[in-house]
Amino acid sequence: MDRPLADRIRPKTLDDVVGQTHILGENGLLRRVITGGHIPNMIFYGPSGVGKTTVASIIAGATSRKLYKLNATTASISDIRQIIDELDTFLAPNGALVYLDEIQYFNKKQQQSLLEFIENGSITLIASTTENPYFYVYNAVLSRCSVFEFKPVSAEELLPAVRRGFSLALEGRAVSVPDEVCTHIAHGCGGDVRKAMNAVELLCSSVRGDAITLEDAQAAAQRSNMRYDRDGDQHYDILSAFQKSVRGSDPDAAVHYLARLLEAGDLISASRRMLVMAAEDIGLAYPQAMPIVKACVDTAFQLGLPEARIPLADAAILLATAPKSNSGIRAIDAAMSDLHKGNAGEIPSHLQDCHYSGSQKLGHGIGYRFPHDFPNHWVEQQYLPDTLAGRTYYEWGENKTEQLAKSYWEHIKK
């Protein structure tokens, strides 16, 4: 059976690896570790198709160790023990390097069982995961491993590999591959080398005539540049970038990240995050932002996608270009911090409820001064508990709206 193109084109040396220059470049830490010959236990973290398995194979070859590949979705600790039994035999004369793919699927007990093998040096473990290891790998294992992050391969780095893939897959056939086809594949596979090679192989096996067309390339790589997982890092990274772009008053970036959420069909997360931003980042600088965004969100849910993108885009641009203030969240967080420290105190008696028989006998409500009975609807009196009297939680923002309110009350309270 023919081997897949992605396997046939797999690099044999570090110099042939596509991308990952931040760790495999001339001065990259992982390259220095590999060339140094002393391989520690490691965790490779990153999306699929970016070279994690390839680098593990190169490490095994460079250190003359036998590579055992296991997948945590099907493997068990008994598989590790079977590998141990082969050590110091003709099957693994120089020791074993175990590549455990998708380690996040090992439960806590299974992960902890790995400790006895990696602590005594019986095996060298290279675990890989597409999920953040600091969330999914238990601390006992994590503390004994060095973590290296693999990143999506850029289109510029992927383009030469796409051209090599076409050359290998066509096997000398007289078929032309326009540059625009290679460029589209490189840009359309989301930094996933394996996905790019699969698209190349599909195009070469289905070619008609003497040329591969851009239309065929578009069909082979359609929507494949989207990396998104509603429960994973990409979900939270996009939401984080979305809010930080709005907070930074960059409407172009805000619309970009909104588009990524909507392209993935995640209408709920986009809407919820904009309601948060209206309160947290715009806040009292432009209080009207909250009802406007709420109206846009309600409209979006009534319309559904794709039309929902229109009111949500309006809301995102409004938030990004609006004046900013986080005085509200700072005030409530400061007040809650006092509560968490036990700084509460008794409610002043003149503020306590007096709308029931016998309340005056308890001293509740006595001495309360009704602000509407005084000029400008204000009268000086203490509202905070005695233990917190004089405490300031809210600091006026520097924006026009809050400064106008500040001037008004400074004038009244004179």
C-alpha positions as CSV (number, residue, x, y, z in Angstrom):
1,M,0.0,0.0,0.0
2,D,1.3,3.4,-0.9
3,R,2.5,5.5,2.0
4,P,0.7,8.9,2.5
5,L,2.5,11.9,1.1
6,A,2.8,13.4,4.6
7,D,4.7,10.4,5.7
8,R,6.9,10.2,2.5
9,I,7.9,13.8,2.8
10,R,8.6,13.6,6.6
11,P,11.9,15.3,7.5
12,K,14.9,13.2,8.5
13,T,17.0,16.0,10.0
14,L,16.3,19.1,12.1
15,D,17.4,21.3,9.1
16,D,14.5,19.9,7.1
17,V,11.8,20.6,9.7
18,V,9.3,23.2,8.5
19,G,8.8,26.1,10.9
20,Q,9.5,26.0,14.7
21,T,12.5,28.2,14.3
22,H,11.9,29.6,17.8
23,I,13.0,26.3,19.3
24,L,14.8,24.5,16.4
25,G,16.6,27.5,14.8
26,E,20.4,27.9,15.0
27,N,20.3,29.1,18.6
28,G,17.0,27.4,19.6
29,L,16.9,25.7,23.0
30,L,15.5,22.4,21.7
31,R,18.1,22.1,19.0
32,R,20.9,22.7,21.5
33,V,19.4,20.0,23.8
34,I,19.2,17.5,20.9
35,T,22.7,18.2,19.6
36,G,24.0,18.0,23.1
37,G,23.0,14.4,23.3
38,H,21.5,14.4,26.8
39,I,17.8,14.2,26.2
40,P,15.5,15.1,29.2
41,N,11.9,14.0,29.6
42,M,9.9,16.5,27.5
43,I,6.4,17.6,26.7
44,F,5.7,18.9,23.2
45,Y,2.6,21.2,23.2
46,G,1.0,22.5,20.0
47,P,-1.6,21.9,17.3
48,S,-1.7,18.9,15.0
49,G,0.5,18.7,12.0
50,V,3.3,21.0,13.1
51,G,6.1,18.5,13.6
52,K,5.9,17.1,17.1
53,T,6.1,13.4,16.0
54,T,8.7,14.2,13.4
55,V,11.0,15.9,15.9
56,A,10.6,12.9,18.3
57,S,11.7,10.6,15.5
58,I,14.7,12.7,14.7
59,I,15.7,12.7,18.4
60,A,15.5,8.9,18.4
61,G,17.7,8.6,15.3
62,A,20.2,11.2,16.6
63,T,20.6,9.3,19.9
64,S,20.5,5.8,18.4
65,R,17.5,4.9,20.6
66,K,14.6,2.8,19.6
67,L,11.4,4.9,19.3
68,Y,8.2,3.5,20.7
69,K,5.1,5.3,19.7
70,L,2.0,5.1,21.9
71,N,-1.3,7.0,21.8
72,A,-2.9,7.7,25.2
73,T,-6.4,7.1,23.7
74,T,-5.6,3.4,23.4
75,A,-2.4,2.7,25.3
76,S,-2.2,1.7,29.0
77,I,0.5,1.4,31.6
78,S,1.0,-2.3,30.7
79,D,2.2,-1.1,27.3
80,I,4.9,0.9,29.1
81,R,5.9,-2.1,31.2
82,Q,6.2,-4.2,28.1
83,I,8.6,-1.6,26.7
84,I,10.6,-1.8,29.9
85,D,10.9,-5.6,29.5
86,E,12.7,-5.0,26.1
87,L,15.3,-2.8,27.6
88,D,18.9,-4.0,27.5
89,T,18.0,-6.6,24.9
90,F,18.8,-6.7,21.2
91,L,15.4,-5.0,20.7
92,A,16.5,-1.8,22.4
93,P,20.3,-2.0,23.0
94,N,20.7,1.8,23.5
95,G,17.6,2.4,25.6
96,A,14.1,3.5,24.7
97,L,12.5,6.7,23.8
98,V,8.8,6.6,24.4
99,Y,6.6,9.0,22.4
100,L,3.2,9.2,24.1
101,D,0.8,11.1,21.9
102,E,-2.2,13.0,23.4
103,I,-1.1,12.5,27.1
104,Q,-4.1,14.5,28.2
105,Y,-6.2,11.3,27.7
106,F,-4.3,9.5,30.5
107,N,-6.1,9.9,33.8
108,K,-4.4,11.0,37.0
109,K,-3.5,7.5,38.1
110,Q,-2.1,6.6,34.7
111,Q,0.0,9.7,34.5
112,Q,1.3,9.2,38.0
113,S,2.3,5.6,37.1
114,L,4.7,7.1,34.5
115,L,6.7,8.6,37.4
116,E,8.5,5.4,38.4
117,F,9.8,4.9,34.8
118,I,10.9,8.5,34.1
119,E,12.5,9.0,37.5
120,N,14.8,6.0,37.4
121,G,15.8,6.7,33.8
122,S,14.4,3.5,32.5
123,I,12.9,5.4,29.6
124,T,13.0,8.8,28.1
125,L,9.5,10.2,27.8
126,I,8.4,12.6,25.1
127,A,4.7,13.3,25.6
128,S,2.7,15.4,23.2
129,T,-0.6,17.2,23.6
130,T,-2.7,19.6,21.6
131,E,-4.1,21.0,24.9
132,N,-2.3,23.3,27.3
133,P,-0.2,21.0,29.5
134,Y,-0.4,23.3,32.5
135,F,-4.2,22.5,32.5
136,Y,-4.2,18.9,31.5
137,V,-0.9,17.3,32.7
138,Y,-0.6,16.7,36.4
139,N,2.0,18.6,38.4
140,A,4.0,15.6,39.4
141,V,4.6,14.7,35.7
142,L,4.9,18.3,34.6
143,S,7.6,19.1,37.1
144,R,9.8,16.3,35.8
145,C,9.5,17.4,32.1
146,S,10.6,20.3,30.0
147,V,7.8,21.9,28.0
148,F,8.4,23.0,24.4
149,E,5.6,24.8,22.5
150,F,5.2,24.1,18.8
151,K,3.4,26.7,16.8
152,P,1.4,26.7,13.6
153,V,3.7,27.0,10.6
154,S,3.5,30.3,8.8
155,A,2.4,30.3,5.1
156,E,5.9,31.6,4.1
157,E,7.6,28.7,5.8
158,L,5.0,26.2,4.5
159,L,5.2,27.3,0.8
160,P,8.5,25.5,0.0
161,A,7.2,22.3,1.5
162,V,4.0,22.5,-0.6
163,R,6.1,22.8,-3.7
164,R,8.2,19.8,-2.7
165,G,5.0,17.9,-2.0
166,F,3.6,18.6,-5.5
167,S,7.0,17.5,-7.0
168,L,7.0,14.3,-5.1
169,A,3.3,13.4,-5.5
170,L,3.2,14.1,-9.3
171,E,6.2,11.7,-9.8
172,G,7.4,13.3,-12.9
173,R,4.0,13.7,-14.6
174,A,3.8,16.6,-17.0
175,V,1.3,18.6,-14.9
176,S,1.8,22.3,-14.2
177,V,1.2,23.7,-10.8
178,P,0.7,27.5,-10.9
179,D,2.2,29.5,-8.0
180,E,-1.2,30.7,-7.0
181,V,-2.2,27.1,-6.3
182,C,0.8,26.5,-4.0
183,T,0.2,29.9,-2.3
184,H,-3.5,29.1,-1.7
185,I,-2.6,25.7,-0.1
186,A,0.1,27.3,2.1
187,H,-2.3,30.0,3.3
188,G,-5.4,27.8,3.5
189,C,-4.3,25.0,5.8
190,G,-4.0,26.9,9.1
191,G,-0.3,26.2,9.7
192,D,-0.9,22.4,9.6
193,V,1.8,20.8,7.4
194,R,0.0,17.4,7.4
195,K,-3.2,19.0,6.2
196,A,-1.3,20.8,3.4
197,M,0.3,17.6,2.3
198,N,-3.1,15.9,2.3
199,A,-4.5,18.7,0.1
200,V,-1.6,18.3,-2.3
201,E,-2.0,14.6,-2.5
202,L,-5.8,14.9,-3.1
203,L,-5.2,17.4,-5.9
204,C,-2.5,15.2,-7.6
205,S,-4.6,12.1,-7.4
206,S,-7.6,13.9,-8.9
207,V,-5.9,16.1,-11.6
208,R,-7.6,16.4,-14.9
209,G,-5.7,17.5,-18.0
210,D,-2.2,19.0,-17.7
211,A,-2.7,21.6,-14.9
212,I,-4.0,21.9,-11.4
213,T,-6.4,24.9,-11.1
214,L,-6.9,27.4,-8.4
215,E,-10.6,26.3,-8.2
216,D,-9.5,22.8,-7.4
217,A,-7.1,24.1,-4.7
218,Q,-9.9,26.2,-3.2
219,A,-12.1,23.2,-3.0
220,A,-9.4,21.0,-1.4
221,A,-8.5,23.5,1.3
222,Q,-11.9,25.2,1.9
223,R,-12.3,26.4,5.5
224,S,-9.3,24.4,6.6
225,N,-7.4,27.5,7.8
226,M,-9.8,27.7,10.8
227,R,-8.3,26.5,14.1
228,Y,-11.0,26.6,16.7
229,D,-12.1,24.5,19.7
230,R,-14.9,25.8,21.8
231,D,-13.4,24.1,24.9
232,G,-9.7,24.6,24.2
233,D,-6.9,27.2,24.1
234,Q,-7.9,28.6,20.7
235,H,-11.4,29.5,22.1
236,Y,-10.0,31.4,25.0
237,D,-7.1,32.9,23.0
238,I,-9.5,34.4,20.5
239,L,-11.8,35.7,23.2
240,S,-8.8,37.2,25.0
241,A,-7.5,38.8,21.8
242,F,-11.0,40.1,21.0
243,Q,-11.4,41.9,24.4
244,K,-7.9,43.2,24.4
245,S,-8.3,44.7,20.9
246,V,-11.5,46.4,22.0
247,R,-9.9,47.6,25.2
248,G,-7.0,48.9,23.1
249,S,-9.4,50.8,20.9
250,D,-8.4,48.9,17.7
251,P,-11.6,48.4,15.7
252,D,-9.9,46.5,12.9
253,A,-8.5,43.9,15.2
254,A,-11.8,43.7,17.1
255,V,-13.7,43.0,13.9
256,H,-11.0,40.4,12.9
257,Y,-11.4,38.4,16.1
258,L,-15.2,38.7,16.0
259,A,-15.1,37.3,12.4
260,R,-13.1,34.3,13.7
261,L,-15.7,33.6,16.4
262,L,-18.6,33.9,13.9
263,E,-16.9,31.9,11.2
264,A,-16.7,29.1,13.8
265,G,-20.4,29.6,14.5
266,D,-19.8,30.7,18.1
267,L,-22.5,33.4,18.3
268,I,-23.0,32.9,22.1
269,S,-19.4,33.5,23.1
270,A,-19.0,36.6,20.9
271,S,-22.2,38.1,22.3
272,R,-21.5,37.4,25.9
273,R,-18.0,38.8,25.7
274,M,-19.2,42.0,24.2
275,L,-21.7,42.5,27.0
276,V,-18.8,42.0,29.5
277,M,-16.7,44.5,27.6
278,A,-19.5,47.1,27.6
279,A,-19.5,47.0,31.4
280,E,-15.8,46.3,32.1
281,D,-13.9,48.4,29.6
282,I,-16.2,51.1,28.4
283,G,-18.3,51.4,31.6
284,L,-19.1,54.8,32.9
285,A,-17.2,56.6,30.2
286,Y,-20.1,55.8,27.9
287,P,-22.9,54.2,29.9
288,Q,-25.2,54.1,26.8
289,A,-22.9,51.4,25.4
290,M,-24.5,48.7,27.5
291,P,-28.1,49.1,26.2
292,I,-26.8,49.6,22.7
293,V,-24.8,46.4,22.8
294,K,-27.7,44.5,24.5
295,A,-29.9,45.6,21.6
296,C,-27.4,44.5,19.0
297,V,-27.0,41.1,20.8
298,D,-30.8,40.6,20.9
299,T,-31.1,41.5,17.3
300,A,-28.3,39.1,16.4
301,F,-30.1,36.2,18.1
302,Q,-33.3,37.1,16.4
303,L,-31.7,37.1,13.0
304,G,-29.3,34.2,13.4
305,L,-26.2,33.7,11.3
306,P,-25.1,34.9,8.8
307,E,-27.1,38.2,9.2
308,A,-26.2,38.3,12.9
309,R,-22.7,39.4,11.9
310,I,-24.0,42.8,11.0
311,P,-25.4,44.1,14.4
312,L,-22.5,42.3,16.2
313,A,-20.0,44.1,14.0
314,D,-21.7,47.4,14.7
315,A,-21.4,46.6,18.4
316,A,-17.8,45.6,18.2
317,I,-16.8,48.8,16.4
318,L,-18.8,50.9,18.8
319,L,-17.1,49.4,21.8
320,A,-13.6,49.7,20.2
321,T,-14.1,53.4,19.3
322,A,-15.9,54.4,22.5
323,P,-14.1,56.2,25.4
324,K,-12.8,53.7,28.0
325,S,-13.1,53.5,31.8
326,N,-12.7,50.6,34.2
327,S,-13.6,52.6,37.3
328,G,-16.7,50.5,37.8
329,I,-14.9,47.2,38.0
330,R,-12.1,48.6,40.1
331,A,-14.6,49.9,42.6
332,I,-16.5,46.7,43.0
333,D,-13.3,44.6,43.1
334,A,-11.9,46.9,45.8
335,A,-15.1,46.5,47.8
336,M,-15.2,42.8,47.5
337,S,-11.5,42.6,48.5
338,D,-12.5,44.2,51.8
339,L,-15.2,41.7,52.3
340,H,-12.9,38.8,51.6
341,K,-10.5,40.2,54.3
342,G,-13.4,40.3,56.8
343,N,-13.8,44.1,56.6
344,A,-17.5,44.5,56.6
345,G,-18.8,46.0,59.9
346,E,-22.4,46.6,61.1
347,I,-24.8,48.6,58.9
348,P,-25.3,52.0,60.6
349,S,-28.5,52.0,62.6
350,H,-30.0,55.0,60.8
351,L,-29.8,53.0,57.5
352,Q,-31.4,49.9,58.8
353,D,-34.9,48.9,57.8
354,C,-37.6,50.6,59.8
355,H,-40.7,49.5,57.9
356,Y,-42.0,47.2,60.6
357,S,-43.6,47.4,64.0
358,G,-41.1,47.7,66.8
359,S,-38.1,48.8,64.6
360,Q,-37.8,52.1,66.5
361,K,-37.5,50.2,69.8
362,L,-34.4,48.6,68.2
363,G,-33.1,52.0,67.1
364,H,-33.4,51.2,63.5
365,G,-33.9,54.1,61.1
366,I,-33.6,56.7,63.8
367,G,-31.6,59.8,62.7
368,Y,-31.9,59.0,58.9
369,R,-32.0,62.1,56.8
370,F,-34.1,61.8,53.6
371,P,-32.0,63.4,50.8
372,H,-35.0,64.5,48.8
373,D,-36.1,66.8,51.6
374,F,-32.9,68.8,51.2
375,P,-31.7,71.2,48.4
376,N,-30.3,69.5,45.4
377,H,-31.5,66.2,46.9
378,W,-28.4,65.7,48.9
379,V,-27.5,65.9,52.6
380,E,-24.3,64.8,54.3
381,Q,-24.5,61.7,56.4
382,Q,-22.6,58.5,56.9
383,Y,-23.5,55.5,54.8
384,L,-20.5,53.1,55.2
385,P,-20.2,51.0,58.4
386,D,-18.2,52.7,61.2
387,T,-15.2,50.4,60.5
388,L,-15.0,51.5,56.9
389,A,-16.0,55.2,57.4
390,G,-14.0,57.3,54.9
391,R,-13.0,54.4,52.7
392,T,-12.9,55.2,49.0
393,Y,-13.6,52.5,46.5
394,Y,-14.6,54.5,43.4
395,E,-12.1,56.8,41.8
396,W,-13.5,59.2,39.1
397,G,-12.4,58.2,35.6
398,E,-10.6,60.8,33.5
399,N,-13.2,60.7,30.7
400,K,-15.6,63.5,30.0
401,T,-18.7,61.8,31.3
402,E,-17.3,61.0,34.7
403,Q,-15.5,64.3,35.0
404,L,-18.8,66.1,34.4
405,A,-20.4,64.1,37.2
406,K,-17.4,64.8,39.5
407,S,-17.7,68.5,38.9
408,Y,-21.4,68.4,39.6
409,W,-21.1,66.7,42.9
410,E,-18.1,68.7,44.0
411,H,-20.2,71.8,43.4
412,I,-23.2,70.3,45.3
413,K,-21.2,69.0,48.2
414,K,-19.5,72.3,48.9
